[in-house]
Amino acid sequence: MKADRLLSVLLLLQAKGRATERELAERLEVSQRTIHRDLEALSMANVPVVALRGSQGGWELAEGWRTQVPGLDSSELRALVMSQPRALGHPRLRAAAESALNKLMAALPGSMREEAATMRERLHVDPTGWWDAGEDVSALPLVQDAVMSERKLTFDYVRADGEMGPRTVDPLGLIAKGASWYLVAQTPKGMRTFRLSRMSAVTMLASGFKRPKRFDLAAHWKGSTEAFEGKRGGYPVFLAVRQAAAKRLTGWLAGKPVDDAEGFALEDGWVAMKMEFEHVEQARFVVLGLGMRARVLKPLELRKAVEVEINGMLSQMSREA
């Protein structure tokens, strides 16, 4: 749009100090004739753009004139810079956010612009974890377009249990939780949440939908996550754990030390802990991962499940030896 391009020309001149029509045209991917008309339009709008002739010539803003960003103090500037665009997972979003931040940086007063540049040089955000799941969010731009334009989406979806099926939904909002993205949508069966990495064959339909009145995305997400968390602790387990491992489990899986060891005698260096899992398979996976640093006190079902798994592993290893 012309208005966006005019603003971009203004901000580029403000950031660079001086630029030729050719440089501006290359930056904005338009013709030099278009840039010349844009500069004339800025002049007619009382923006003091000045043309300088000669080999070192070009266009620049009159000395001392610049757009201002009112009301930003140092703490606000620091928070803005710390929310760096590279924290966004998708390349298209990162590029758009980087462009927006550069425009805002150009509009800052000189001292604040230097402070922001220094902060950016001394802060790096790496959005990937050490054991990054590598989630596929290639559908994010298309889903975002559907959310903004209020058009229906259809896609194939793989549930957590592995079952795949088609979905046609009214996309209401996007949620970023860590490195994962979720779509909140209205379906024939009510409000549902879909993980973008499990979506494939995503297509935006021509038909639109009517957004529910008073729908609050943040409030809906808070309610749904609280309901989900309430369902997670359906399988309580008591473990005897070495003290070094107990510290990790307290922060990792919200394990809680307990005074009562469920009638079992504990050796020195061991503590009793209560933990909540979704099901016996998840609990077995964690206990096996702890190896000799944990013993199952209760329930008996889990102890037997761990024993069966260990015996099966030993049998397999003996056959392969």
KACOR-V484036 format. One record per pair of residues at least 12 apart in sequence whose ideal C-beta (glycine too) atoms are under 7 Angstrom apart, sorted by the first residue. I is the first residue (numbers start at 1). J is the second residue. If there is no record, write none. Layout:
<<I,J> <I,J>>
This chain:
<<5,28> <5,38> <6,38> <6,41> <6,42> <8,28> <9,24> <9,35> <9,38> <9,39> <9,42> <10,42> <10,47> <10,67> <11,103> <11,106> <11,107> <12,24> <12,27> <13,49> <13,59> <13,60> <13,61> <14,61> <14,66> <14,67> <14,106> <14,107> <15,106> <17,60> <18,58> <18,59> <18,60> <19,58> <19,59> <20,58> <21,35> <21,36> <21,59> <39,59> <48,61> <48,62> <48,65> <49,61> <50,62> <67,107> <68,109> <69,104> <69,107> <69,108> <72,112> <77,112> <77,115> <77,116> <78,119> <81,116> <81,119> <81,120> <81,123> <82,123> <84,123> <84,125> <85,97> <85,98> <85,101> <86,125> <86,127> <87,125> <87,127> <89,127> <89,137> <89,179> <89,181> <90,137> <90,140> <90,141> <92,141> <127,179> <129,179> <135,179> <135,180> <135,197> <136,197> <137,181> <137,196> <137,197> <139,196> <139,199> <139,202> <140,181> <140,196> <142,202> <142,204> <143,171> <143,174> <143,183> <143,196> <143,202> <144,174> <145,204> <146,171> <146,204> <147,171> <147,173> <147,174> <150,208> <150,209> <150,211> <151,204> <151,205> <151,207> <151,208> <152,168> <152,169> <152,170> <152,205> <152,207> <152,209> <153,169> <153,171> <153,202> <153,204> <153,205> <154,166> <154,167> <154,168> <154,203> <154,205> <155,167> <155,199> <155,200> <155,201> <155,202> <155,203> <156,200> <156,201> <157,194> <157,198> <157,199> <158,198> <167,187> <169,185> <169,186> <169,187> <170,185> <170,186> <170,209> <171,183> <171,185> <172,184> <172,185> <172,186> <172,211> <172,215> <172,217> <173,217> <175,221> <180,195> <181,196> <182,194> <182,195> <182,196> <183,196> <184,217> <184,220> <184,221> <186,212> <191,220> <193,224> <232,276> <232,278> <233,276> <234,278> <235,276> <235,277> <235,278> <235,279> <235,280> <235,283> <236,274> <236,276> <237,275> <237,277> <237,283> <237,302> <238,262> <238,272> <238,274> <238,297> <238,298> <239,273> <239,275> <239,294> <239,295> <239,296> <239,297> <240,261> <240,264> <240,266> <240,270> <240,272> <240,294> <240,295> <240,297> <241,270> <241,271> <241,273> <241,293> <241,294> <242,269> <242,270> <242,293> <243,269> <243,271> <245,290> <245,293> <245,294> <246,271> <246,273> <249,273> <249,275> <253,275> <253,286> <255,273> <255,275> <256,273> <256,274> <257,271> <257,272> <257,273> <258,272> <258,273> <258,274> <261,297> <262,297> <262,298> <264,297> <272,297> <280,301> <280,302> <280,305> <283,302> <284,302> <284,305> <284,306> <284,309> <287,306> <288,306> <288,309>>
